[in-house]
């Protein structure tokens, strides 16, 4: 400005009246004309800031974000729960009500029988004309062995004698019922694919000893075409040992 002129001139019609007692940090403010009044807490420049509430839609946006985060946490928790539960699905026991019970074994038909005496002298026969009687279902008719002065087993003349049942085709055998007569009788049962020539190299699928019906039940079906009933101990009938079988039922 020209020399001698003030740096700032007041606007026309405005008179700037100095306030000798004014102090910038005075909490009572300055009421002079054209001055800015400070109504803060006593700190210069600390003025009440405008609230975010005046921004349109901000509250709704914040609420939506909170809901979205909550939904995400919930979905994550549910997914983790199902993932953990899925690890045991393969080993979870099936409810007993939904398990189907195993079907009861049923009697096989179309069976033929022959006597079996591999350790005997010629002719190696054990009353072959009577073998069909073990398959007729009549307990009054029976097949019986020859009479022996000694029982079977160690010290005896033979390890045993018996019958070979031909099923006609390979079948799954699950149970064999042997109705014996005359007294305590013991038997072993073999299941093979080929007709046996002896029992020394065979492993029995089951054994039984009793007075009356001998029942051999298998945990799992054994496949084969030929079922050999091998009598290993005979009852004493009078002065001789003789085995008697009224019926044989093979179930699969």
Secondary structure, 3 states (H helix, E strand, C coil): CCCCCCCCCCCCCCCCCCCCCCCCCCCCCCCCCCCCCCCCCCCCCCCCCCCHHHCCCHHHHHHHHHHHHHHHHHHHHHHHHHHHHHCCCCCCCCCHHHCCCCCCCCECCCCEEEEECCCCCCCCCCCHHHHHHHHCCCCCCCEECCCECCCCCCCCCCCCEEEEEEEEEEEEEEEEEEEEECCCEEEEEEEECCCCCCCCCCCCCEEEEECCEEEEEEEEEEEEEEEEEEEEECEEECCEEECEEEEEEEEC
